[in-house]
Amino acid sequence: MDLGLNGKTALVTGAGSGIGRAVALAFAAEGANVVLTDLKQEGMDETLRLMRQAGSGEGATLIADAGSPEDHQRAVDLAVERFGGLHAACNNAGIGGETNPVADLSPEGFRKVIEVNLLGVFYGMHAQIPAMLRGEGGAIVNIASILGQVGWENSSPYVSSKHGVVGLTRSAALEYAQKGVRVNAVGPGFIQTPILGQDQAALDHLASLHPMGRMGQPEEIANLVVFLCSPRASLMIGGYYPADGGYLAK
């Protein structure tokens, strides 16, 4: 099915690996031009190489910190200057942060996770929405998590940040629903990406938590993100869409 993204421009944060890379490749496969941001150039270079194999869209890269509002604005400016506008964005960049009980967390560590995972989404939308309003409108998908719906011990910074992403998404969606910008959130379950590490016993345990018996793959999240950013999802506004192998159905 043609998603109607050929020739459009998308921006993906955290595009050097994992879900961000998969989202960039999925946009490219639909013929979209993609601006990639990440902290490391090497990962983005590999994403660009794979994009050229995946589709006809062009790509551009920018080394950027998700916790920097200035970097988000630079990314949007690059999209407009290089490709003429911005039609879609996926605010994906995030970190896991400290894993300790609340009383043992450092305030600095907690603050850092909020800065990247929650404020980073705010900074992204703050820069992206005006560019979309100046053009033909657009769609934004923020990457939340199943942990934006439930608790998880020893991970309160991450859990708090992802709950915040869901609330921020819904509020922004209401504000721009009649102005041509759709905002949604996707809630992945545990996805097989480098952030989870290489401990096979731990990975097997995480897989067992999903009723389908396995963890998800980045491409499975990317397919949903790109659909939500497409004109085919025109009625989908302010939603939280789980892609979690049944985790939240338990």
C-alpha positions in Angstrom: 0.0 0.0 0.0 1.3 3.4 -1.0 1.4 5.5 2.2 1.6 8.8 0.3 5.0 9.8 1.7 7.0 9.9 -1.6 8.9 13.2 -1.8 7.9 14.3 1.7 10.4 15.1 4.4 10.8 13.4 7.7 13.0 14.0 10.7 14.1 11.2 13.0 16.0 11.7 16.3 18.3 9.0 17.6 18.6 7.6 14.1 22.0 6.1 14.4 20.8 2.7 15.7 17.8 0.7 16.9 14.3 2.0 16.5 15.5 5.3 15.1 17.5 3.6 12.3 14.5 1.3 11.5 12.2 4.3 11.3 14.5 6.2 8.9 14.8 3.1 6.7 11.0 2.8 6.6 10.6 6.4 5.6 13.2 6.0 2.9 11.5 2.9 1.6 8.4 5.1 1.1 10.4 7.6 -0.9 10.7 10.2 1.8 13.7 12.4 2.4 15.0 12.0 5.9 17.0 14.2 8.3 18.8 12.1 10.8 20.0 13.3 14.2 22.2 11.4 16.7 25.1 12.0 19.0 27.4 9.9 16.9 28.2 10.4 13.2 29.3 6.8 12.6 25.8 5.4 13.3 24.1 7.9 11.1 26.5 7.1 8.3 25.5 3.5 8.4 21.9 4.4 8.5 22.4 6.6 5.4 24.1 3.7 3.6 21.2 1.4 4.4 18.7 4.1 3.3 20.2 4.2 -0.1 19.5 0.5 -0.4 16.0 0.8 1.0 14.5 3.5 -1.2 14.7 6.6 -3.3 14.6 9.3 -0.6 17.6 11.4 0.1 19.2 11.8 3.6 21.0 14.4 5.6 22.7 14.1 9.0 23.2 16.3 12.0 25.1 15.6 15.2 22.6 16.7 17.9 21.8 16.3 21.5 18.2 15.5 22.2 18.4 17.6 25.4 19.3 20.7 23.5 16.5 23.0 22.1 19.0 24.7 19.9 20.0 21.3 18.3 16.3 20.5 17.6 15.9 23.9 15.9 19.0 23.2 13.8 17.6 19.9 12.7 14.3 21.5 11.6 16.2 24.3 9.8 18.2 21.7 7.9 15.0 19.9 6.8 13.6 23.1 5.5 16.7 24.4 3.8 17.7 21.1 2.3 14.4 19.6 1.3 11.9 22.6 1.4 9.8 21.8 4.4 9.0 19.3 7.2 6.1 16.9 6.9 6.8 14.2 9.5 8.8 13.7 12.7 9.6 10.9 15.0 11.0 12.0 18.4 12.8 8.8 19.3 16.0 9.7 21.0 16.2 8.5 24.6 18.4 7.0 27.4 17.8 4.4 30.0 19.4 6.2 32.9 20.1 5.0 36.5 18.5 1.8 37.8 18.2 2.2 41.6 15.4 2.6 44.1 14.2 6.2 44.4 16.1 6.9 47.6 19.3 5.8 46.0 19.0 7.8 42.8 21.1 10.9 42.2 19.1 14.0 41.5 21.5 14.7 38.6 20.9 11.3 37.1 17.1 11.6 37.4 17.2 15.1 35.9 19.3 13.9 32.9 16.8 11.2 31.9 13.9 13.8 32.1 16.0 16.2 30.1 16.6 13.8 27.2 13.5 11.6 27.2 10.8 14.1 28.1 12.2 17.6 27.5 13.8 16.3 24.4 10.3 15.5 23.0 9.1 18.9 24.0 12.0 20.6 22.4 11.5 18.6 19.3 7.8 19.4 18.9 8.5 23.1 19.8 10.7 23.3 16.8 8.9 20.9 14.5 5.3 22.2 14.8 5.9 25.8 13.6 7.6 24.5 10.5 4.7 22.2 9.8 2.2 25.0 10.3 4.1 27.1 7.8 3.8 24.4 5.3 1.0 21.9 4.5 0.7 20.5 8.0 2.2 17.2 9.1 2.4 14.5 11.7 4.5 13.7 14.7 5.1 10.4 16.5 6.7 10.4 19.9 8.3 7.2 21.1 6.9 6.4 24.5 7.0 2.9 26.0 4.9 0.3 27.8 6.6 1.8 30.8 4.7 5.0 30.1 1.6 3.0 31.2 2.8 0.9 34.1 5.5 1.0 36.8 8.9 -0.8 36.8 11.0 -1.1 39.9 14.4 0.6 40.1 13.6 2.6 36.9 11.6 5.6 38.1 13.5 8.1 36.0 12.8 6.3 32.8 9.2 5.4 33.8 8.5 9.0 34.8 9.9 10.3 31.5 7.8 8.0 29.4 4.6 8.7 31.3 5.3 12.3 30.7 5.7 11.7 26.9 2.2 10.2 26.8 0.7 13.2 28.6 2.6 15.7 26.5 1.6 13.9 23.3 -2.1 14.0 24.2 -2.1 17.6 25.2 -0.2 18.7 22.0 -2.6 16.7 19.9 -5.6 18.6 21.2 -3.9 21.9 20.6 -3.2 21.3 17.0 -5.9 18.9 15.9 -7.7 21.6 13.9 -4.5 23.2 12.6 -3.3 20.3 10.4 -0.7 18.8 12.7 -1.4 15.3 14.1 0.5 14.1 17.2 0.5 10.5 18.4 2.6 8.3 20.6 3.8 4.7 20.1 4.5 2.5 23.1 7.0 -0.3 22.3 7.4 -3.3 24.5 10.9 -4.5 25.1 12.6 -4.3 21.7 15.7 -6.1 20.7 18.1 -3.1 20.5 21.6 -2.4 21.8 20.2 -0.5 24.8 19.1 -3.8 26.4 22.7 -5.2 26.4 23.9 -8.7 25.6 23.1 -10.8 28.8 21.2 -13.7 27.2 19.5 -14.8 30.4 18.2 -11.3 31.0 17.0 -11.0 27.4 15.2 -14.4 27.7 13.5 -13.2 30.8 12.3 -10.0 29.1 11.1 -12.0 26.1 9.0 -14.2 28.5 7.1 -11.2 29.8 5.4 -10.8 26.4 2.4 -13.1 25.8 3.6 -13.7 22.2 6.8 -15.2 23.7 9.4 -12.9 22.2 10.6 -9.3 22.1 9.8 -7.0 19.2 12.1 -6.0 16.4 12.8 -2.3 15.6 11.2 -2.8 12.2 7.9 -3.7 13.8 7.9 -0.3 15.6 9.0 1.5 12.4 6.1 0.2 10.4 3.6 1.6 12.9 5.4 4.9 13.2 5.6 5.5 9.4 1.9 4.6 9.0 0.9 7.1 11.7 2.9 9.8 10.0 1.2 9.1 6.7 -2.0 10.5 5.2 -3.5 7.1 5.6 -3.7 7.7 9.4 -5.7 11.0 9.0 -8.2 10.2 11.8 -5.6 9.1 14.3 -4.9 12.0 16.7 -3.7 12.0 20.3 -3.5 8.2 20.6 -1.1 6.0 22.5 -0.6 2.9 20.3 1.0 0.0 22.0 3.3 -2.3 20.0 4.1 -4.7 22.8 3.3 -8.3 21.9 0.4 -8.3 24.3 2.3 -7.0 27.4 -0.4 -4.5 28.5 -3.2 -7.0 27.9 -2.1 -9.2 30.8 
